[in-house]
Every structure is written in C-alpha cells, then in structure tokens.
Amino acid sequence: MLIEHVLSGNQAELGVLWVTQDPICPPPGGSHIFPKSFSNFTGSVDERGTCQCSVSLPDTTFPANRVERLEYIAHTLSVKFEKELSKVKKYVQLISVYEKKLLNLTVRVEIMEKDSISYTELDFELIKIEVSEMKKLIIRLKENFVGSTEIVDQLEEEIRNMSLLVEDLETLDKNNVLAIRREIAALKNKLKECETSKEENYPVILPPAPGKQAIFFFWIFPFSFSRSIGSCSHGGVMNISKPSVVQLNWRGFSFLYGAWGRDYSPQNPKTGQYWVAPLETNGRTLQYYRLHDTLDDLLLYSNARSSQIGYGQGSGTAVYNNNMYVNWYNTGNIAKINLTTNRVAVTRALPNAAYNNRFSYANVAWQDIDFAVDEHGLWVIYATEASTGNIVISKLNDTTLEVLNTWFTKQYKPSVSNAFMVCGVLYATRTLNTRTEEIFYYYDTNTGKEGHLSITMNKVKERVQSINYHPFDQKLYVYNDGYLLNYNLIFLQQPQETARH
C-alpha cells in the first residue's frame, strides 16, 4: 500500500491517507474494515477506483517549545521568589535595627523623665525623626509582609506609645517646667552665695591648682566658678556636672567598648571635628571610626566620614591636631594616623610599656596604653614592669611620638577605672557602684605632687571604657558601655587674695 500524504497534529487528530487500489479495499461505493492488525482503519473506494482510508494518528513529535516555555516560567518564578525572599530578609534586618533604636529611645526617654539632665528642642526633634522613620518602616512592612503580622503589630503599638510619650514630654517643656526648675536652682545658688558671703575668713581645703601644692585658703571674697576657656588660670578641677547623654554609638548596642571625643588643635581650638571609635565586639580590636564636622551631624547620623584601620587595640584612643593616636595591635608600639588620608604617619615603640592586658584599667581589658590630650599637648598613660604596675605618665612629641619626659606615680593602674589629663595634672577615677564613679586621685606633673580627691561622677551604665578631655570645651567625653556621654568640668577660680593657713 502506497501512502501518498499524511496530515498530522496533536494526539487523536485525524489524518487522511491516499493509497493505490488494494485487494483489501471494498468494491466502489462500498466500505471495508481492515484486518485487525491495522486496527479500526476503515477504507472505501471512490468513483475512480482509488482506495481511501481515515487513520487516527498519535502526535509523536517531542514538544520542545512547550518545555522551553515551562523552563522560562519556572525561571521567572524563581527570580520573583528570590526577590521577595531578599525583601523579607531586608525587612527582618530592619526590624532588628529599629528594635534596637526603640530600646535606645526608651533609655533616653527614661533618663529625661527620671533625671534632671537638661534636654533641648534639638533632642526632641532627633527623637521625633527616629520615631517617624520607624513609623514609615512599619507601614512598608504591613503592606508587603506575608504571614503572621503579630510582631509587626506589636512594634507598631510600641512606636505609637513612644510617639505619644515624646509629645507629652515636649508639651511639658513648652509649659516651662524645665525653665522653672532652672530658676529654682539659680535662686538656691544665689541664697547659698549670700550665706557664704556673710562668713568672713572661711577656710576650705581644695584640690591643687596646676603647679601648686594643696593648701588651705582663707577667702576674703566668696569664691566663684568661672570658665577660662583653653586656659590653665584656674584652681584645678573642683566638681563635675551630671552626664549629658548624647546618643548610642553608631554601630549599636553590641559595641560596648570604644572611645569618642573632639579633636583639639591649639591653632584652631573652636573647629575640632567629633570622632567616634567603637571597638569590635571582642572589646579589643579597633577597625572602624567615624568623623563629623559638627555635633548636630553626629546627633543626626549625617555627613559622616567612615574609615577603616586594622591595627588599633583597646579604648585608649585620642585625637589631637587632626591625628588619631592608638596602641598598635598586639604590641607595645604606639601609632599616629593622619585623619585626612587615614594612613599611618608614625609608629614607635613606647619604652618598657606593658601591653596585652598586663596592666589594663579595672573592668576594662586591652587598655594598657591610654592616650590623653590637654592644654599642654599629647600624653600617654601606662605602666611598666619596673613600676610594678603603678601608673607612668609620659609627655609625647605629637609629631615624632618621642617621649619628652616621664613621671612615675604611686597609684596602681589596675585599681583605677580610667584617667584623664587637665593642665598637666592626671586625674584618676574608680568605681563606687554601677551608677557612680569617683575622681579620687591626682598627680601634678608640674610639681611632682600627688594626693586624693573625692569628686563623684554619675554615669548611665556600669562600666566606663574611656575618658577624653577637650581643653577648649572643658568637657569630658566618656564612652559608657556603648553610650556617648559628656560632662562639664567645674574649675575653681583663682582667688584674688589668699593666705596660707
């Protein structure tokens, strides 16, 4: 049988075969069933004697185009899934970040509620900006989040409560509650001064002025407290303000160790940039720091210049004249880093300095070498084996890091929680409890005299990791378990007339 033409298509589609006359075809006008081997193929003979039959053929062609389309659809779905999954991961990370911010806000609001620390309009604006950011995130989450929204709803409720609380506090401030408190405090101080002025020849023992021994003074006029900016013409540190909580460090709650402060340049004392240098979570390695030109930029996390280094160790960092000074990782060397280029300008061994936790401060590891800045320049505070762990003070050449002079104290360094320099006088702190430090010891490099003080210093968290003094601001910049605090130092004005007891 000769097949002349076949039409094929999908399975079960009909095809028509034209074949030559064959004995098995029926006579013209009739029909015939093919033998069983040909299975249900019916045939007939037309008028011309041609045998015709209709055959149901299956589609045996492989559907490659359909498979390709299926693969394309599968790929498209996979890409969409990965995109949505990345969104979910991003939102999970954002939730974690804003949970931390919410906790930070809670702490700051609690401090403002419970303490008498003053807060300004800028403080409220900063908090409102952060709350607004979190509100926007919650809206985005609710629009895109698939599944249970219980956590998102809970966060939304907490943020709403926080917003209402901030508005209430701001309203209270507009009602001049703080202003009234300040007026009352000022009146109390005036009354106290009046009472003091009535008493002539009033004796009081004071911490030594820079370059002078501790003596008894007899005041002909009541003493006052003034700030001679950038000058050492005062009677030394007499008191300290309550802490001002600036903010949590820019890397978050986990970064408990670090340092922060303001660059001091004798040539341009008013224009120092702010720097924040949190250590890694191991409390040892300094890898990243940030610079801000103004305090407002720091508060708003804006216009930050971030840099990376891989060789800093401990929280003893200081910045002086656009250079950062650090303890070189795993050595007793000290290094100077140019903040403009972020390159190491000088490294030098600090003679005989103990390092790697041999004589670090109490409760703070890896701070065997602690830099300090004051009106006289750059200092380094450390200990040696020869000093049996007692504090050693060295004045440094800030250009070459050469030691210019050294003083040996009788104060054991590991019993001190931290230290700072003011006008060539070392002041050391110790922990009284989880909320209070005490400035308890001084050493005057101008006279070689040392002694004890008792100036209490409040804090918001348990451990103080670093203290840096700024001569122009006359503030202490304190890194307190990840929070950035600052304090105003109160100096005793030199009396116009004194008499030694």
C-alpha positions as CSV (number, residue, x, y, z in Angstrom):
1,M,0.0,0.0,0.0
2,L,1.5,3.4,-1.0
3,I,0.9,6.3,1.3
4,E,0.6,9.5,-0.7
5,H,0.0,12.2,2.0
6,V,-0.3,12.4,5.8
7,L,-1.7,15.3,7.9
8,S,-0.5,15.1,11.5
9,G,-1.1,17.2,14.6
10,N,-1.9,16.7,18.2
11,Q,-2.6,13.3,19.5
12,A,-6.0,12.0,18.4
13,E,-6.1,14.4,15.4
14,L,-7.3,12.8,12.1
15,G,-5.0,12.2,9.2
16,V,-6.1,11.1,5.7
17,L,-4.1,8.7,3.6
18,W,-4.5,8.2,-0.1
19,V,-3.3,4.8,-1.3
20,T,-3.4,2.8,-4.5
21,Q,-6.1,0.3,-5.1
22,D,-5.6,-2.7,-3.0
23,P,-7.4,-6.0,-2.8
24,I,-8.5,-5.3,0.7
25,C,-10.4,-2.2,-0.3
26,P,-14.2,-2.8,-0.8
27,P,-15.8,-2.5,-4.2
28,P,-16.7,1.0,-5.4
29,G,-19.3,2.6,-3.4
30,G,-18.8,0.1,-0.6
31,S,-16.7,0.0,2.6
32,H,-14.5,-2.4,4.2
33,I,-12.9,-3.0,7.7
34,F,-9.2,-3.6,7.7
35,P,-7.9,-6.7,9.3
36,K,-7.3,-6.5,13.0
37,S,-3.6,-5.9,12.5
38,F,-4.5,-2.5,11.0
39,S,-6.9,-1.7,13.9
40,N,-10.1,0.1,13.1
41,F,-8.9,1.7,9.9
42,T,-11.9,2.0,7.6
43,G,-11.5,2.1,3.9
44,S,-13.6,2.9,0.8
45,V,-13.2,3.1,-3.0
46,D,-14.1,6.2,-4.8
47,E,-15.6,6.6,-8.2
48,R,-12.2,6.5,-9.8
49,G,-11.3,3.2,-8.1
50,T,-8.9,4.8,-5.6
51,C,-8.9,3.2,-2.1
52,Q,-9.1,5.7,0.7
53,C,-8.9,5.3,4.5
54,S,-9.0,7.5,7.5
55,V,-6.5,6.9,10.3
56,S,-6.3,8.4,13.8
57,L,-2.6,9.1,14.4
58,P,-1.0,10.0,17.8
59,D,1.4,13.0,17.9
60,T,4.8,11.6,18.3
61,T,6.7,14.9,17.9
62,F,8.6,16.0,21.1
63,P,7.0,19.3,22.4
64,A,10.3,21.2,22.8
65,N,8.6,24.6,22.5
66,R,6.3,23.8,25.4
67,V,9.2,22.5,27.5
68,E,11.2,25.8,26.8
69,R,8.2,27.8,27.8
70,L,7.8,25.8,31.0
71,E,11.5,26.3,31.8
72,Y,11.1,30.1,31.2
73,I,8.1,30.2,33.5
74,A,10.0,28.3,36.2
75,H,13.0,30.6,35.9
76,T,10.7,33.7,36.1
77,L,9.0,32.3,39.3
78,S,12.4,31.5,40.8
79,V,13.6,35.1,40.2
80,K,10.5,36.5,41.7
81,F,10.8,34.2,44.7
82,E,14.4,35.2,45.3
83,K,13.4,38.9,45.0
84,E,10.6,38.5,47.6
85,L,12.9,36.4,49.8
86,S,15.5,39.2,49.8
87,K,12.8,41.7,50.7
88,V,11.8,39.6,53.7
89,K,15.5,39.3,54.8
90,K,15.9,43.0,54.4
91,Y,12.7,43.7,56.5
92,V,13.9,41.2,59.2
93,Q,17.2,43.1,59.4
94,L,15.4,46.5,59.5
95,I,13.1,45.2,62.3
96,S,16.2,44.2,64.3
97,V,17.7,47.6,63.7
98,Y,14.6,49.5,64.7
99,E,14.1,47.3,67.7
100,K,17.5,48.5,68.9
101,K,16.6,52.1,68.1
102,L,13.4,51.7,70.0
103,L,15.3,50.4,73.0
104,N,17.7,53.3,72.7
105,L,14.9,55.8,72.6
106,T,13.3,54.1,75.6
107,V,16.5,54.5,77.6
108,R,16.9,58.1,76.6
109,V,13.3,59.0,77.4
110,E,13.6,57.2,80.8
111,I,16.7,59.3,81.6
112,M,14.9,62.5,80.6
113,E,11.9,61.5,82.8
114,K,13.8,60.5,85.9
115,D,16.9,62.7,85.9
116,S,17.3,66.4,86.0
117,I,19.6,66.4,82.9
118,S,18.5,69.3,80.7
119,Y,17.3,68.5,77.2
120,T,16.8,70.8,74.3
121,E,14.5,71.3,71.4
122,L,17.0,69.5,69.2
123,D,16.8,66.4,71.4
124,F,13.0,66.3,70.8
125,E,13.5,66.8,67.1
126,L,16.0,64.0,66.9
127,I,13.7,61.6,68.7
128,K,10.8,62.6,66.6
129,I,12.8,62.0,63.4
130,E,13.7,58.5,64.6
131,V,10.1,57.7,65.6
132,S,8.9,58.9,62.2
133,E,11.4,56.7,60.4
134,M,10.2,53.7,62.3
135,K,6.5,54.6,61.5
136,K,7.4,54.6,57.8
137,L,9.1,51.2,58.1
138,I,6.1,49.7,59.9
139,I,3.8,51.0,57.1
140,R,6.0,49.4,54.5
141,L,6.2,46.1,56.4
142,K,2.4,45.9,56.8
143,E,2.0,46.5,53.0
144,N,4.5,43.8,52.0
145,F,4.7,41.4,54.8
146,V,3.2,37.9,54.1
147,G,2.1,35.7,57.0
148,S,1.6,36.5,60.7
149,T,1.8,40.2,61.5
150,E,1.7,39.8,65.3
151,I,5.3,41.1,65.8
152,V,4.7,44.0,63.3
153,D,1.5,45.0,65.1
154,Q,3.3,44.8,68.5
155,L,6.1,47.1,67.2
156,E,3.6,49.5,65.7
157,E,1.8,49.8,69.1
158,E,5.1,50.4,70.9
159,I,6.1,53.1,68.4
160,R,2.7,54.7,68.7
161,N,3.1,54.8,72.5
162,M,6.7,56.2,72.2
163,S,5.4,58.9,69.9
164,L,2.7,60.0,72.4
165,L,5.2,59.9,75.3
166,V,7.6,62.2,73.4
167,E,4.8,64.6,72.6
168,D,3.8,64.7,76.2
169,L,7.3,65.4,77.3
170,E,7.7,68.2,74.7
171,T,4.4,69.7,75.9
172,L,5.7,69.7,79.5
173,D,8.8,71.5,78.3
174,K,6.7,74.1,76.5
175,N,4.9,74.7,79.8
176,N,8.3,75.8,81.1
177,V,8.7,73.0,83.7
178,L,12.5,72.9,82.9
179,A,12.7,76.7,82.9
180,I,11.1,76.8,86.4
181,R,13.5,74.1,87.6
182,R,16.5,76.1,86.4
183,E,15.1,79.3,88.0
184,I,14.7,77.5,91.3
185,A,18.2,76.1,91.1
186,A,19.6,79.5,90.3
187,L,17.8,81.0,93.3
188,K,19.1,78.3,95.6
189,N,22.6,79.0,94.4
190,K,22.2,82.8,95.0
191,L,21.0,82.1,98.5
192,K,23.9,79.8,99.1
193,E,26.3,82.5,97.9
194,C,24.7,85.1,100.1
195,E,25.1,82.8,103.1
196,T,28.7,82.2,102.2
197,S,29.4,85.9,101.8
198,K,28.3,86.6,105.3
199,E,31.1,84.4,106.7
200,E,34.5,86.1,106.6
201,N,37.8,84.1,106.6
202,Y,36.0,80.9,105.6
203,P,38.6,78.1,105.4
204,V,38.3,75.3,102.8
205,I,40.8,72.7,101.5
206,L,40.8,72.4,97.7
207,P,42.4,70.2,95.1
208,P,45.7,71.7,93.9
209,A,45.9,74.2,91.1
210,P,48.2,73.2,88.4
211,G,51.7,73.7,89.5
212,K,50.8,74.3,93.2
213,Q,50.6,72.3,96.4
214,A,47.3,71.6,98.1
215,I,46.9,74.4,100.7
216,F,44.2,75.9,103.0
217,F,42.8,79.1,101.6
218,F,41.1,81.9,103.6
219,W,38.6,83.7,101.3
220,I,38.1,87.4,101.7
221,F,35.6,87.2,98.8
222,P,33.3,84.3,98.2
223,F,34.8,82.1,95.6
224,S,33.1,81.7,92.2
225,F,33.3,79.2,89.5
226,S,34.3,80.5,86.1
227,R,35.4,79.0,82.8
228,S,38.6,80.5,81.4
229,I,38.3,78.7,78.0
230,G,41.5,76.9,76.9
231,S,43.5,78.3,79.8
232,C,45.0,76.9,83.0
233,S,44.4,80.0,85.0
234,H,42.2,78.3,87.5
235,G,42.5,76.4,90.7
236,G,42.0,72.9,89.2
237,V,39.0,70.6,88.9
238,M,36.6,71.1,91.7
239,N,33.4,69.4,90.5
240,I,31.7,67.9,87.5
241,S,28.2,68.2,86.0
242,K,25.8,65.4,85.6
243,P,26.2,63.5,82.3
244,S,24.6,64.6,79.1
245,V,23.6,61.5,77.1
246,V,24.5,62.3,73.5
247,Q,23.4,59.0,71.9
248,L,24.3,55.4,71.4
249,N,27.4,54.8,69.3
250,W,26.7,54.5,65.6
251,R,27.5,50.7,65.4
252,G,24.8,49.7,68.0
253,F,24.2,48.1,71.4
254,S,26.7,45.2,70.9
255,F,29.7,47.5,70.7
256,L,30.2,48.2,74.4
257,Y,33.9,49.2,74.2
258,G,35.4,52.2,72.5
259,A,36.2,55.9,72.7
260,W,34.9,59.2,71.4
261,G,35.7,62.8,71.7
262,R,36.5,66.0,69.8
263,D,39.7,66.9,68.0
264,Y,41.7,69.6,69.7
265,S,44.1,71.8,67.7
266,P,45.8,74.7,69.5
267,Q,45.8,76.7,66.3
268,N,42.1,76.2,65.7
269,P,40.5,75.3,69.0
270,K,36.9,76.1,68.1
271,T,36.7,74.0,64.9
272,G,37.6,70.5,66.1
273,Q,35.7,67.6,64.4
274,Y,33.9,64.9,66.5
275,W,35.1,61.3,66.3
276,V,33.6,58.0,67.4
277,A,35.7,54.8,67.5
278,P,33.8,51.7,68.8
279,L,35.9,48.6,69.2
280,E,34.8,45.3,67.8
281,T,32.6,43.1,70.0
282,N,35.7,41.3,71.3
283,G,36.5,44.6,73.2
284,R,40.0,44.6,71.8
285,T,40.2,45.5,68.1
286,L,39.7,48.9,66.6
287,Q,38.8,48.6,62.9
288,Y,36.4,51.4,62.1
289,Y,35.9,55.1,63.2
290,R,33.7,58.0,62.1
291,L,34.3,61.7,61.8
292,H,31.6,64.5,62.0
293,D,32.3,68.2,61.5
294,T,29.6,69.3,63.9
295,L,27.8,67.9,66.9
296,D,24.4,68.2,65.1
297,D,25.8,66.0,62.3
298,L,26.8,63.4,64.9
299,L,23.4,63.6,66.5
300,L,21.6,63.1,63.2
301,Y,24.0,60.5,61.9
302,S,24.6,62.7,58.9
303,N,27.6,63.8,56.8
304,A,29.7,61.1,58.4
305,R,33.1,60.1,57.1
306,S,33.8,56.5,57.9
307,S,37.3,54.9,57.8
308,Q,38.7,51.5,58.4
309,I,42.0,50.5,60.0
310,G,43.2,47.1,61.1
311,Y,45.8,47.7,63.7
312,G,44.2,49.5,66.6
313,Q,43.9,47.9,70.1
314,G,42.0,49.0,73.2
315,S,39.9,52.0,74.1
316,G,42.9,54.3,74.8
317,T,42.4,56.2,71.6
318,A,42.8,60.0,71.4
319,V,42.7,62.6,68.7
320,Y,45.0,65.7,68.6
321,N,45.6,68.2,65.8
322,N,43.9,66.1,63.1
323,N,45.8,62.9,64.0
324,M,44.5,59.8,65.8
325,Y,46.8,58.0,68.3
326,V,46.4,54.3,69.0
327,N,48.1,51.3,70.6
328,W,49.3,49.1,67.7
329,Y,47.6,45.7,67.8
330,N,49.4,43.0,69.9
331,T,52.5,45.2,70.6
332,G,53.8,47.8,72.9
333,N,54.1,50.2,70.0
334,I,52.1,53.4,69.5
335,A,50.9,54.8,66.2
336,K,49.9,58.1,64.7
337,I,47.2,58.1,62.0
338,N,46.5,61.1,59.7
339,L,42.8,61.6,59.7
340,T,42.8,63.3,56.3
341,T,44.5,60.4,54.5
342,N,43.7,57.6,57.0
343,R,47.3,56.5,56.7
344,V,49.8,55.7,59.4
345,A,52.2,58.6,59.7
346,V,54.5,57.3,62.5
347,T,54.9,54.2,64.6
348,R,57.3,53.9,67.6
349,A,57.9,51.6,70.5
350,L,56.8,53.1,73.9
351,P,59.9,52.3,76.0
352,N,59.3,49.5,78.5
353,A,55.5,49.8,78.3
354,A,53.5,46.7,79.4
355,Y,50.8,45.7,77.0
356,N,48.2,42.9,76.1
357,N,46.3,43.2,79.4
358,R,49.4,43.1,81.7
359,F,48.3,46.4,83.5
360,S,45.0,47.5,82.0
361,Y,42.4,49.5,83.9
362,A,39.9,47.8,86.2
363,N,36.9,46.3,84.4
364,V,38.3,47.3,81.0
365,A,40.6,45.0,79.1
366,W,43.3,45.9,76.5
367,Q,43.8,49.4,77.7
368,D,47.3,49.1,79.0
369,I,48.2,52.2,76.9
370,D,45.9,55.2,77.2
371,F,46.5,58.4,75.3
372,A,45.3,61.8,76.7
373,V,45.1,65.4,75.4
374,D,45.1,68.6,77.4
375,E,46.2,72.3,77.2
376,H,49.9,71.1,77.2
377,G,49.6,68.7,74.3
378,L,49.7,64.9,73.9
379,W,50.3,62.4,76.8
380,V,50.3,58.7,77.3
381,I,49.3,56.9,80.5
382,Y,50.6,53.3,81.0
383,A,52.6,51.1,83.4
384,T,55.9,49.1,83.2
385,E,57.3,46.1,84.9
386,A,59.8,48.4,86.6
387,S,57.0,50.5,88.1
388,T,55.4,47.3,89.4
389,G,52.1,48.2,87.7
390,N,51.9,51.8,89.1
391,I,50.9,54.5,86.6
392,V,53.6,56.0,84.5
393,I,52.9,59.4,82.7
394,S,54.9,60.4,79.6
395,K,54.7,63.6,77.6
396,L,55.0,62.9,73.9
397,N,56.1,64.9,70.9
398,D,52.9,64.7,68.9
399,T,54.9,64.8,65.6
400,T,57.5,62.1,66.2
401,L,56.0,60.2,69.2
402,E,59.3,60.6,71.0
403,V,59.0,60.6,74.8
404,L,59.9,64.1,76.1
405,N,59.6,63.5,79.8
406,T,58.3,60.8,82.2
407,W,56.8,60.8,85.7
408,F,56.3,57.8,88.0
409,T,53.3,57.7,90.4
410,K,52.5,55.6,93.4
411,Q,49.0,54.7,92.1
412,Y,48.5,51.0,91.0
413,K,47.0,51.2,87.5
414,P,44.7,48.1,87.6
415,S,42.9,49.6,90.6
416,V,41.9,52.6,88.5
417,S,38.9,52.5,86.3
418,N,40.1,55.3,84.0
419,A,42.1,58.5,83.8
420,F,42.5,61.9,82.0
421,M,44.8,64.9,81.9
422,V,43.9,68.6,82.6
423,C,46.6,71.2,82.6
424,G,49.4,68.7,83.2
425,V,47.5,67.1,86.1
426,L,46.5,63.4,85.9
427,Y,43.1,62.7,87.4
428,A,42.1,59.0,88.0
429,T,38.7,57.5,88.6
430,R,37.4,54.5,90.4
431,T,34.1,52.7,90.5
432,L,31.9,53.2,93.6
433,N,28.8,51.4,92.3
434,T,27.0,50.6,89.0
435,R,25.9,54.2,88.6
436,T,28.7,56.2,90.2
437,E,32.4,56.8,89.6
438,E,34.7,58.9,91.8
439,I,37.6,61.1,90.8
440,F,39.7,60.0,93.7
441,Y,43.4,60.6,92.8
442,Y,45.6,63.3,91.2
443,Y,49.2,63.6,90.1
444,D,50.6,67.0,89.2
445,T,53.4,66.8,86.7
446,N,54.1,70.5,87.2
447,T,55.2,69.9,90.8
448,G,55.5,66.1,91.2
449,K,52.9,66.1,94.0
450,E,50.1,63.6,94.3
451,G,47.1,63.1,96.5
452,H,43.5,62.1,96.9
453,L,40.2,63.8,96.0
454,S,36.5,62.9,96.2
455,I,34.5,64.1,93.3
456,T,31.5,61.9,92.5
457,M,30.7,61.3,88.8
458,N,27.3,59.9,87.7
459,K,27.0,57.5,84.8
460,V,24.2,55.8,83.0
461,K,25.7,52.3,82.6
462,E,28.0,50.2,84.7
463,R,31.5,50.4,83.0
464,V,33.4,53.4,81.8
465,Q,35.6,52.4,78.8
466,S,37.3,55.7,78.1
467,I,37.6,59.4,79.1
468,N,38.8,62.1,76.8
469,Y,39.2,65.8,77.8
470,H,38.8,68.7,75.4
471,P,40.7,71.8,76.5
472,F,38.5,74.4,74.6
473,D,35.2,72.8,75.6
474,Q,36.5,71.9,79.0
475,K,34.3,68.8,78.8
476,L,34.9,65.2,79.4
477,Y,33.9,62.8,76.6
478,V,33.0,59.5,78.1
479,Y,32.3,56.1,76.4
480,N,30.0,54.3,78.8
481,D,29.0,50.7,77.7
482,G,28.3,51.9,74.2
483,Y,26.7,55.2,75.1
484,L,28.3,58.6,74.3
485,L,28.3,60.9,77.3
486,N,29.8,64.3,78.0
487,Y,30.3,66.3,81.2
488,N,31.2,69.9,82.0
489,L,34.2,70.3,84.3
490,I,33.9,72.9,87.0
491,F,37.1,74.7,87.9
492,L,37.9,76.8,90.9
493,Q,38.7,80.4,90.1
494,Q,42.0,81.6,91.5
495,P,41.2,83.9,94.5
496,Q,42.2,87.5,94.3
497,E,43.7,87.4,97.7
498,T,44.8,84.3,99.6
499,A,46.6,83.5,102.8
500,R,48.2,80.2,103.6
501,H,46.9,78.5,106.8
